[in-house]
Amino acid sequence: MKERVLQVLRDYKSAVDYEKETALISGGIIDSMEWVELIEKLEKAFQVTIPLEQLTAENFNSADAIVALMEELTKNA
């Protein structure tokens, strides 16, 4: 799962060290427009819909947080 998430992230914006970064959203590394695009790419890659209540900076600030979210959503799909 982690490798799939990292691949989506790297395909989207390759200049970021996703394995170390913990403030993707709150640090402005991914801005609001990019966040929307990233959500779409994740939803397509994992065939899930991310509920509005899950669209928080905490769920998207790091690759590990995104992995946890995708694991939760795909487990319930």
Protein Blocks (a to p, Z undefined) as FASTA:
>chain_A
ZZmmmmmmmmmmmmbcfklpcclmmnomacfklmmmmmmmmmmmnopacdfklmcfklmm
pmklmmmmmmmmmmmZZ
